[in-house]
Amino acid sequence: MFREYVEQLVKYKKKFLIIGSINAISYKDVFKLIKENRIWLGASIHSGDREFGVPDHYPLNAAGFRVDSAGRKFIRVKGVRWLTNLDYDERHEEMVLFNEYSPAKYPSYDNYDAIEVSKTADIPIDYDGAMGVPVTFLDKYNPDQFEILGITDRDNNSGLKTKTYTLEDVKNPGDLNRRGVIRIGRTYKPTYARLLIRRKT
């Protein structure tokens, strides 16, 4: 129900701060709102998992759980983030960039007009083209410094896709078509889902 809940909050122009899975940002409807800078990730949760108290009747079948000395139940949930449309100062802090671009360090995708940046901290300071970065980039995203162009986990929503794989290329082209792909010789290496971004100049 997460998608429907976010849609309802936006439709009725509500200010909100909710907790959801980091994977929610790749949902088509949620990502569209992030790309349009109408919602974003909130402060304070940037990695790891979080613990939540649950009712007495709640089954303890999560990967991580505990019961405290008073008999209260808690579960641990991995990969959660705040999702909000409330602005805050840290969101506008400029990310310090210091790496210099080189084709050896930043290979181009075989199927997108963009380069692969495997860690947010490695975004080059001197590259003005499109870049594929991990979705956790949103923890550091400053809309005054970067523009979000799309995501490799979707169809060609960025306009940067240059190739669609077929059975003539590989046995299971669907896996490659859902990701940015690095080609090494005759080997295709898909990346995890990547946000496609560009530095604002």
Short mmCIF file of the C-alpha atoms (twelve columns), coordinates in Angstrom:
data_MODEL
# 
_entry.id   MODEL 
# 
loop_
_atom_site.group_PDB 
_atom_site.id 
_atom_site.type_symbol 
_atom_site.label_atom_id 
_atom_site.label_alt_id 
_atom_site.label_comp_id 
_atom_site.label_asym_id 
_atom_site.label_seq_id 
_atom_site.Cartn_x 
_atom_site.Cartn_y 
_atom_site.Cartn_z 
_atom_site.pdbx_PDB_model_num 
ATOM 1   C CA . MET A 1   0.000  0.000   0.000   1 
ATOM 2   C CA . PHE A 2   3.056  2.288   0.140   1 
ATOM 3   C CA . ARG A 3   2.668  3.626   -3.401  1 
ATOM 4   C CA . GLU A 4   -1.029 4.362   -2.901  1 
ATOM 5   C CA . TYR A 5   -0.326 6.071   0.426   1 
ATOM 6   C CA . VAL A 6   2.332  8.380   -1.071  1 
ATOM 7   C CA . GLU A 7   0.051  9.131   -4.032  1 
ATOM 8   C CA . GLN A 8   -2.744 10.136  -1.645  1 
ATOM 9   C CA . LEU A 9   -0.479 12.402  0.416   1 
ATOM 10  C CA . VAL A 10  0.767  14.185  -2.716  1 
ATOM 11  C CA . LYS A 11  -2.695 14.419  -4.285  1 
ATOM 12  C CA . TYR A 12  -4.079 16.227  -1.241  1 
ATOM 13  C CA . LYS A 13  -0.962 18.426  -0.912  1 
ATOM 14  C CA . LYS A 14  -0.104 17.170  2.561   1 
ATOM 15  C CA . LYS A 15  3.228  17.799  4.251   1 
ATOM 16  C CA . PHE A 16  4.570  14.443  5.423   1 
ATOM 17  C CA . LEU A 17  7.446  12.505  6.936   1 
ATOM 18  C CA . ILE A 18  7.077  8.732   6.602   1 
ATOM 19  C CA . ILE A 19  9.349  5.694   6.820   1 
ATOM 20  C CA . GLY A 20  9.666  3.297   3.899   1 
ATOM 21  C CA . SER A 21  12.054 0.902   2.201   1 
ATOM 22  C CA . ILE A 22  14.979 2.345   0.223   1 
ATOM 23  C CA . ASN A 23  13.664 0.149   -2.619  1 
ATOM 24  C CA . ALA A 24  10.554 2.363   -2.800  1 
ATOM 25  C CA . ILE A 25  12.533 4.989   -4.685  1 
ATOM 26  C CA . SER A 26  12.642 2.679   -7.713  1 
ATOM 27  C CA . TYR A 27  8.838  2.367   -7.817  1 
ATOM 28  C CA . LYS A 28  7.737  4.112   -10.993 1 
ATOM 29  C CA . ASP A 29  5.273  6.523   -9.361  1 
ATOM 30  C CA . VAL A 30  7.530  7.305   -6.381  1 
ATOM 31  C CA . PHE A 31  10.614 7.823   -8.533  1 
ATOM 32  C CA . LYS A 32  8.738  10.273  -10.764 1 
ATOM 33  C CA . LEU A 33  8.074  12.439  -7.696  1 
ATOM 34  C CA . ILE A 34  11.731 12.241  -6.635  1 
ATOM 35  C CA . LYS A 35  12.914 13.156  -10.130 1 
ATOM 36  C CA . GLU A 36  10.541 16.142  -10.154 1 
ATOM 37  C CA . ASN A 37  11.925 17.243  -6.756  1 
ATOM 38  C CA . ARG A 38  8.486  16.954  -5.152  1 
ATOM 39  C CA . ILE A 39  9.604  14.428  -2.524  1 
ATOM 40  C CA . TRP A 40  13.048 13.412  -1.229  1 
ATOM 41  C CA . LEU A 41  14.832 11.446  1.466   1 
ATOM 42  C CA . GLY A 42  14.784 12.914  4.951   1 
ATOM 43  C CA . ALA A 43  17.624 13.368  7.413   1 
ATOM 44  C CA . SER A 44  19.006 11.017  10.090  1 
ATOM 45  C CA . ILE A 45  18.674 7.527   8.551   1 
ATOM 46  C CA . HIS A 46  21.421 6.866   6.031   1 
ATOM 47  C CA . SER A 47  22.388 3.208   6.365   1 
ATOM 48  C CA . GLY A 48  21.931 -0.035  8.247   1 
ATOM 49  C CA . ASP A 49  18.676 -1.181  9.795   1 
ATOM 50  C CA . ARG A 50  16.273 0.189   12.378  1 
ATOM 51  C CA . GLU A 51  14.414 -1.317  15.292  1 
ATOM 52  C CA . PHE A 52  10.658 -0.946  15.723  1 
ATOM 53  C CA . GLY A 53  8.420  -1.872  18.631  1 
ATOM 54  C CA . VAL A 54  5.532  -4.165  17.644  1 
ATOM 55  C CA . PRO A 55  2.304  -5.246  19.400  1 
ATOM 56  C CA . ASP A 56  2.276  -8.315  21.660  1 
ATOM 57  C CA . HIS A 57  0.346  -10.373 19.082  1 
ATOM 58  C CA . TYR A 58  2.856  -9.607  16.280  1 
ATOM 59  C CA . PRO A 59  4.675  -12.765 15.069  1 
ATOM 60  C CA . LEU A 60  8.456  -12.622 15.506  1 
ATOM 61  C CA . ASN A 61  9.478  -14.060 12.138  1 
ATOM 62  C CA . ALA A 62  11.679 -11.156 10.986  1 
ATOM 63  C CA . ALA A 63  15.383 -11.766 10.349  1 
ATOM 64  C CA . GLY A 64  16.210 -9.772  13.469  1 
ATOM 65  C CA . PHE A 65  14.083 -9.413  16.581  1 
ATOM 66  C CA . ARG A 66  14.255 -9.283  20.382  1 
ATOM 67  C CA . VAL A 67  12.084 -9.229  23.476  1 
ATOM 68  C CA . ASP A 68  13.213 -6.907  26.261  1 
ATOM 69  C CA . SER A 69  13.146 -7.620  29.993  1 
ATOM 70  C CA . ALA A 70  9.610  -6.179  30.232  1 
ATOM 71  C CA . GLY A 71  8.349  -8.560  27.510  1 
ATOM 72  C CA . ARG A 72  8.049  -5.882  24.800  1 
ATOM 73  C CA . LYS A 73  8.693  -7.111  21.241  1 
ATOM 74  C CA . PHE A 74  10.968 -5.433  18.716  1 
ATOM 75  C CA . ILE A 75  11.904 -6.257  15.119  1 
ATOM 76  C CA . ARG A 76  14.790 -4.951  13.011  1 
ATOM 77  C CA . VAL A 77  14.073 -3.808  9.452   1 
ATOM 78  C CA . LYS A 78  16.868 -3.329  6.919   1 
ATOM 79  C CA . GLY A 79  17.184 -0.564  4.319   1 
ATOM 80  C CA . VAL A 80  14.637 1.961   5.591   1 
ATOM 81  C CA . ARG A 81  14.667 5.708   4.962   1 
ATOM 82  C CA . TRP A 82  12.595 8.757   5.771   1 
ATOM 83  C CA . LEU A 83  10.607 9.972   2.761   1 
ATOM 84  C CA . THR A 84  9.344  13.535  2.961   1 
ATOM 85  C CA . ASN A 85  8.428  16.794  1.254   1 
ATOM 86  C CA . LEU A 86  9.610  18.880  4.224   1 
ATOM 87  C CA . ASP A 87  12.764 20.820  3.361   1 
ATOM 88  C CA . TYR A 88  15.755 20.982  5.721   1 
ATOM 89  C CA . ASP A 89  19.120 22.763  5.684   1 
ATOM 90  C CA . GLU A 90  21.366 19.694  5.250   1 
ATOM 91  C CA . ARG A 91  19.623 18.905  1.969   1 
ATOM 92  C CA . HIS A 92  21.250 21.991  0.446   1 
ATOM 93  C CA . GLU A 93  24.798 21.333  1.649   1 
ATOM 94  C CA . GLU A 94  27.151 20.996  -1.302  1 
ATOM 95  C CA . MET A 95  28.826 17.623  -1.694  1 
ATOM 96  C CA . VAL A 96  32.604 17.993  -1.729  1 
ATOM 97  C CA . LEU A 97  34.009 16.405  -4.900  1 
ATOM 98  C CA . PHE A 98  37.709 15.722  -5.371  1 
ATOM 99  C CA . ASN A 99  38.175 12.806  -7.808  1 
ATOM 100 C CA . GLU A 100 39.236 13.607  -11.354 1 
ATOM 101 C CA . TYR A 101 37.632 11.880  -14.316 1 
ATOM 102 C CA . SER A 102 39.520 9.297   -16.349 1 
ATOM 103 C CA . PRO A 103 38.051 6.714   -18.773 1 
ATOM 104 C CA . ALA A 104 39.961 3.941   -16.972 1 
ATOM 105 C CA . LYS A 105 38.415 4.739   -13.594 1 
ATOM 106 C CA . TYR A 106 34.941 5.586   -14.912 1 
ATOM 107 C CA . PRO A 107 33.918 3.204   -17.720 1 
ATOM 108 C CA . SER A 108 31.064 4.126   -20.030 1 
ATOM 109 C CA . TYR A 109 27.955 1.967   -20.104 1 
ATOM 110 C CA . ASP A 110 27.388 -0.189  -23.149 1 
ATOM 111 C CA . ASN A 111 23.684 0.675   -23.162 1 
ATOM 112 C CA . TYR A 112 23.449 4.214   -21.733 1 
ATOM 113 C CA . ASP A 113 25.109 7.472   -22.681 1 
ATOM 114 C CA . ALA A 114 26.601 7.777   -19.194 1 
ATOM 115 C CA . ILE A 115 29.577 6.676   -17.108 1 
ATOM 116 C CA . GLU A 116 29.555 4.286   -14.130 1 
ATOM 117 C CA . VAL A 117 30.336 5.767   -10.707 1 
ATOM 118 C CA . SER A 118 30.168 2.863   -8.272  1 
ATOM 119 C CA . LYS A 119 30.362 4.984   -5.088  1 
ATOM 120 C CA . THR A 120 28.753 8.348   -4.395  1 
ATOM 121 C CA . ALA A 121 32.002 9.572   -2.806  1 
ATOM 122 C CA . ASP A 122 33.771 8.966   -6.146  1 
ATOM 123 C CA . ILE A 123 31.667 11.370  -8.263  1 
ATOM 124 C CA . PRO A 124 34.250 13.227  -10.372 1 
ATOM 125 C CA . ILE A 125 34.667 16.956  -9.947  1 
ATOM 126 C CA . ASP A 126 35.435 17.606  -13.614 1 
ATOM 127 C CA . TYR A 127 32.832 15.570  -15.518 1 
ATOM 128 C CA . ASP A 128 29.756 17.382  -16.847 1 
ATOM 129 C CA . GLY A 129 28.029 14.481  -18.612 1 
ATOM 130 C CA . ALA A 130 25.536 11.917  -17.313 1 
ATOM 131 C CA . MET A 131 26.641 9.526   -14.559 1 
ATOM 132 C CA . GLY A 132 25.143 6.371   -13.087 1 
ATOM 133 C CA . VAL A 133 25.392 6.393   -9.275  1 
ATOM 134 C CA . PRO A 134 24.035 4.082   -6.523  1 
ATOM 135 C CA . VAL A 135 20.500 4.832   -5.309  1 
ATOM 136 C CA . THR A 136 22.005 5.676   -1.905  1 
ATOM 137 C CA . PHE A 137 23.250 8.868   -3.614  1 
ATOM 138 C CA . LEU A 138 19.883 10.295  -2.529  1 
ATOM 139 C CA . ASP A 139 21.199 10.441  1.049   1 
ATOM 140 C CA . LYS A 140 23.598 13.178  -0.146  1 
ATOM 141 C CA . TYR A 141 21.505 14.637  -2.972  1 
ATOM 142 C CA . ASN A 142 21.543 18.415  -3.196  1 
ATOM 143 C CA . PRO A 143 19.058 19.607  -5.866  1 
ATOM 144 C CA . ASP A 144 21.079 22.821  -6.267  1 
ATOM 145 C CA . GLN A 145 24.206 20.827  -7.217  1 
ATOM 146 C CA . PHE A 146 22.811 17.873  -9.211  1 
ATOM 147 C CA . GLU A 147 19.968 17.049  -11.580 1 
ATOM 148 C CA . ILE A 148 18.319 13.609  -11.560 1 
ATOM 149 C CA . LEU A 149 17.820 12.438  -15.147 1 
ATOM 150 C CA . GLY A 150 16.379 8.954   -14.652 1 
ATOM 151 C CA . ILE A 151 17.035 5.478   -13.304 1 
ATOM 152 C CA . THR A 152 18.391 2.382   -15.037 1 
ATOM 153 C CA . ASP A 153 15.778 0.217   -13.352 1 
ATOM 154 C CA . ARG A 154 13.056 1.549   -15.635 1 
ATOM 155 C CA . ASP A 155 12.379 2.017   -19.307 1 
ATOM 156 C CA . ASN A 156 14.195 4.823   -21.087 1 
ATOM 157 C CA . ASN A 157 12.835 7.536   -18.774 1 
ATOM 158 C CA . SER A 158 16.102 9.491   -19.001 1 
ATOM 159 C CA . GLY A 159 16.374 9.474   -22.798 1 
ATOM 160 C CA . LEU A 160 19.946 8.191   -22.341 1 
ATOM 161 C CA . LYS A 161 19.422 4.548   -23.270 1 
ATOM 162 C CA . THR A 162 21.348 3.707   -26.421 1 
ATOM 163 C CA . LYS A 163 20.864 -0.039  -26.758 1 
ATOM 164 C CA . THR A 164 18.338 -2.804  -26.091 1 
ATOM 165 C CA . TYR A 165 19.750 -6.320  -25.803 1 
ATOM 166 C CA . THR A 166 18.221 -9.273  -27.639 1 
ATOM 167 C CA . LEU A 167 18.647 -13.050 -27.653 1 
ATOM 168 C CA . GLU A 168 21.351 -12.557 -30.250 1 
ATOM 169 C CA . ASP A 169 23.440 -10.822 -27.564 1 
ATOM 170 C CA . VAL A 170 22.795 -13.010 -24.490 1 
ATOM 171 C CA . LYS A 171 20.578 -15.865 -23.297 1 
ATOM 172 C CA . ASN A 172 18.566 -13.669 -20.918 1 
ATOM 173 C CA . PRO A 173 18.484 -10.108 -22.307 1 
ATOM 174 C CA . GLY A 174 15.802 -8.997  -19.817 1 
ATOM 175 C CA . ASP A 175 18.363 -8.906  -16.989 1 
ATOM 176 C CA . LEU A 176 20.650 -6.607  -18.980 1 
ATOM 177 C CA . ASN A 177 17.834 -4.371  -20.199 1 
ATOM 178 C CA . ARG A 178 16.878 -3.552  -16.599 1 
ATOM 179 C CA . ARG A 179 20.372 -2.306  -15.699 1 
ATOM 180 C CA . GLY A 180 23.305 -0.246  -16.813 1 
ATOM 181 C CA . VAL A 181 25.810 -2.597  -18.442 1 
ATOM 182 C CA . ILE A 182 29.598 -2.474  -18.574 1 
ATOM 183 C CA . ARG A 183 31.035 -4.401  -21.513 1 
ATOM 184 C CA . ILE A 184 34.464 -5.979  -21.146 1 
ATOM 185 C CA . GLY A 185 35.430 -7.655  -24.406 1 
ATOM 186 C CA . ARG A 186 32.573 -10.062 -25.134 1 
ATOM 187 C CA . THR A 187 31.391 -10.127 -21.523 1 
ATOM 188 C CA . TYR A 188 28.426 -8.051  -20.321 1 
ATOM 189 C CA . LYS A 189 28.442 -7.031  -16.656 1 
ATOM 190 C CA . PRO A 190 25.168 -5.538  -15.338 1 
ATOM 191 C CA . THR A 191 25.360 -3.085  -12.453 1 
ATOM 192 C CA . TYR A 192 22.869 -2.682  -9.632  1 
ATOM 193 C CA . ALA A 193 20.100 -0.147  -10.240 1 
ATOM 194 C CA . ARG A 194 21.657 3.251   -10.833 1 
ATOM 195 C CA . LEU A 195 20.331 6.780   -10.677 1 
ATOM 196 C CA . LEU A 196 21.329 8.761   -13.729 1 
ATOM 197 C CA . ILE A 197 22.448 12.218  -12.679 1 
ATOM 198 C CA . ARG A 198 24.305 15.244  -14.016 1 
ATOM 199 C CA . ARG A 199 26.185 17.974  -12.222 1 
ATOM 200 C CA . LYS A 200 24.609 21.425  -12.505 1 
ATOM 201 C CA . THR A 201 27.073 23.977  -13.860 1 
# 
